[in-house]
Amino acid sequence: MNLDELRFDGRVAVITGAGSNPGLGRSYALLLASRGAKVVVNDLGVGPDGRGQIGAGAQAVVEEIRAAGGEAVADGNSVAERDGAQAIVKTALDTWGRIDILVNNAGIAPFAHFDEITDRDIERVVGVHLMGHIWMCRAAWPHMAAQNFGRLVNISSAVAFMGMPTQSIYAAAKLGIVGLTRSIASEGAKHGIKANVLAPTADTVALRTMLAPAFTEHNQKEGNTAEAVAPVVAWLAHEDCNLSGKVLTAVGGSVTEVFLSNTTGTQPDRTLSLETVPAAVERALDRSGATAFPDEGDFIYDVLKPYETTPRTA
């Protein structure tokens, strides 16, 4: 099958958490750079739990890209702080004068039961994942809006949909990313900004470090590599991709969509009482006639349009 090569010539991409090897962010950076994008490789060089220092981090990936003939610079700022996010975007602007693509890949995942995780680790996980996405998207937004083009690829996790013992805060933050993305997808439409979510699974340093060896062996046996995920991220980042507000998963070369839905439920009943709720809930849990939520909140956004002219408060 002959397909025209999709390229990113003239585009500038920022990819956070891209310094691990093997790692998802690194694979995204290498692929985009190989197709012509200029890449800011951001990474703090810390371990999967957000502590310590590992390897050469971002600079090592930059050297890989340059050795292959691509253009890249390293950045060591934190996505968890507003000023850090602004500094990451500034790296792109100072080096190449623009930002077209943002892949929010940075993350940490300390393992701890809900009643045992420290307050500080709760703040760190929410800070890197949910707040990191918020700060990074806000930092990139005005520049993308000014050029009427932008691609935001926000990284969630299957854990957000399924739940996982010892990862309650991580799951909460990752699901928050879905709500954030679906909302800014609606707002970004008039600015040429597309925003989507990807929940990837792959053999990475993080999973090798944190999960049982059997899981690593399974991923390797099934070909669940970071390189098999990278093309999906690259497509969501490409100018030809018109999707927005979608949630996709990618593992081993397979792609699926995750979507929210409503069951048929019950008819409005003004006589509903505490005693009749159990029967109503039983009917509500019947998924046979479920229908999907709208992909974008345009129907809500139309209602809110008059409020766009309301003066903003500081």
N, C-alpha and C positions, 0 to 999 in steps of 0.2 A: 504494500500500500504506500503510495507516494503522497506525502503531505507537504505543503509549503511550511518551511521552518518558521516557527514563531520566535521573534527576536525582541529585544529590549533596548536597541540602540538609542542613545540619547536619554534614556530613563535613569533616574537615580533612585536606588532602593536603600532603605534602612532596615536591617534585620537585627532584632535584639536576641540576646542569648545564643549567639552563633559561634561560640568558641570551643565547644566540646567536640571530641573526636573519639568514637563516632557520635554524631549528634544531628538532630533534625535541623537546627538553625544553620549549622555548617553546610549541610546538603542544600538547603535553600540558597544560601549565599553562593556556593560553587555553581549551581545550575544557572541562576540568574546572571552571574558574571560571565559564564561561558556563552550566554546568548546576548551579550553586549551591554548589560546593565552595569552601571558604576555603583559599587556597594559599600555602604558603611557597615562594618562588622562590629556589632556591639556585644560586649561580654565583660562581666566582672571577674571571670576566672575562678569563681568559687565552686564548691562541691554541690551535688544535687540537693543537699539540705540547706544550702545557702551559707555554709560555713567553710572556712579554710581556703586554700589556694590550690588549684590544680593546673598543671601544664602551662603552656605559653598562651592559651586562650585565644583572644581575638587576633593577635598579631600573627600567630601561626597560620590561621585561616587566610589572612590577608596575603601572607607570603605564598600560600598555595595558589591563590587567585592570580597574583602577579606572575608567578612562575609559569602559569598557563597562558599568559598574555592579557589578562584582564586588569581592571582598575578597581582598587579597593583601599580603604583606610580603616584603621582600628579605632574603636572608641570604648572607653572604660567607665562611662557614667552609669549611674543607677536609674532604672525606670521607675523605681518606687517613690521618687521624689519629683515634685514639679520642676525644680531647677535642673535636676538631672535629665529629665525628659527633654526640656528645652535645649540643654547642652548637646544632647544626641542629635537632635534635628539641626542644631546650629553647625555641627560637624559637617553634615551634608551640604548645608547652604554655603558655608565658608569654603568648602572644597570644590563644589560643582555648581553652586548657585541655585539649586532647586531640590525638591523632594517629590517624587511621583508615587512611590510605593513604600508602604510600611508593613512589615511582617512582625507582629507582636508575639515573639516566641519565648522570651525570657520567662523563667519560672523556677521555683524551688518547691520541694515537697518533703518536709520533715515528717517522719512517721510518728504518730502519737494518738492514743485514744482520746475521744472528745473530752473526757473528764480529766485527762492528764496533760494535754498539750498546754504549754505555758502561754501566758498572756502575750509575752513578747513574740513567740512564734506565730500566734494568731495574727498579730499586727504585721509581721513580716510576710506571711503567706498572702494575706489580703493586699498588703502593700505592693508586692511584686506582681501578683496576678491581676486582680481587679483594678486597683488604683494604678498599676503600671500601664494597663491598657487605656485607662481614662487619661492619664497624663500624656502618654505618647500620642494618642489620637488628637487630643486638644493641641498639642505642640505642632503637629503636622497639619491640622485642619486649615488654618488660615492661608497657608501657602498653597495647599491643594485647591482650595476654593478660589484663590486669586487667579490661578491658571486654568480653572474649570476642568481639572482632571486630578484624580487620585484613586489609589487602590489601597484599601485597608484589609489586611488578612489577619484576623484575630484567632489566636490558638486556644481552643478549649480542650476538653478531654472526655472520653467515654465515661470516666468516673463521675462526671457531672450529671449524667443521665441515669447511671446505674447505682451510684453510691458505692462506697468502699470503706470497710473498717480501717481506722487509723488515718483517714483522709477526709474527715468531715469538713474542715475549713477549706481545704484545697477544692473539694467538690463544690462548696458554696460559692467560692470565688470564680471557679470555672463556669458555673451556670450563670452567674452574674454577667459574665462576658457575653453570653448569648443575648440576654435582655438588652445590654448596652449596644451590641452590634445591630440588632434588629431596629432599635430606635434611631441610631445615627444613620442607618441605611436610608430611612425615610427622609431624614433631614438633609442627607447628602445628595439626594437625587437632583436637586436644582443647581448643585454646584459641580456636577460631573464626578462626584465621589461615590464609588461603589465600596460597600463594606460587607464582608462575609466571614463566616466562622468555619474553621477546620478543626476536627478532633482526630489527631493522628495517633497511630500506634506503630512503634518501630523499636528495633534493637539499638539502644543508645547507652552511653556511659551511665546516665542517670538510672535506667532500669537495671543495668548490670550491677550497679552499686547497691540499689535499694531492695530489689526483689530476689526471690529464690533463683538459684542457678537454672532450675528446670524451666523457668519462664524465658530466660535468655536462650536456652537450647531450643525451645519451641519456636521462638521468633526467628532464630537462625535457620532452623530446618524448613520453616515455611517461607523463607525469603522476605521476612518482614523487616526490610532495611529502611533506613532513612532515605536512601536514594529512590526507593519505590514510592515514597510519599511526596518528594520534592516536586514532581511534575504537576501535582494537583495544586500546590501552593503557587507555582509559577503561572498556571492557567488563571487562577483567581486574581493574580497580580497583573495580568496582561490587559492591554487596552482593548482587545477584541472580546473580552469577557464582560457580558452585560448583566450577569447575575448580581443581585444585591439583597441582603437580608437572609441569605440562605445559610444552613448549617449542614456541612458535609463531614463524613468520616472517611479516612483513608488508611488502609493497611495492606501491605503486600501487593500493591497494584490494584486493589479493589476500591471502589468508591461507592458510598451510599449516602442518602440524604436522611437527616434526622429532622422531624417536623412535629410541631405541636398540633393537637387535635382536640375536638370536642365530641363527646358521645352524644347520642340523640337526647338522652336524658328524659325528664318528665315535662309535662305541660305546666304552665304557671298555675298555682293553686293557692288562692287566698285563704283557704281553710287549713293549710299546712300546719301541723302541730308537732310537738316533740315526739308524740307517739307514732305519727305517720312518716317521720323522717327515715327510719330504717328501710321501709319499703321503697321510698323514693330513691335512697342511695343505692339500693340493690339494682334498681332500674338504671340509675345513672352510670353504674359500673359496667353495663353492657356495652361493649365496644363494637358490636357488629355493624352499627350504622354511623360510626364516627366519621367526621369530616374535618379537614385541616383548617387551622387558623389561616387568615390571609397572610401572604408572604410579607407584606409591608403594611404598616399602620396608616395608609393613606386616608382611610375612612375616618380615623381619629384626627389625623393631621389637618384634614379639611375643616373639621369643626374648630380646631385650635388656631387656624390662620388669623382670625381677627386679633389674637393676642400677640402676633408678631410685632405689631406696632406699639405694644405697651412698653413704656420706658423701662429699661433694665435698672435694677438696683445693684449697688456695689457689692 
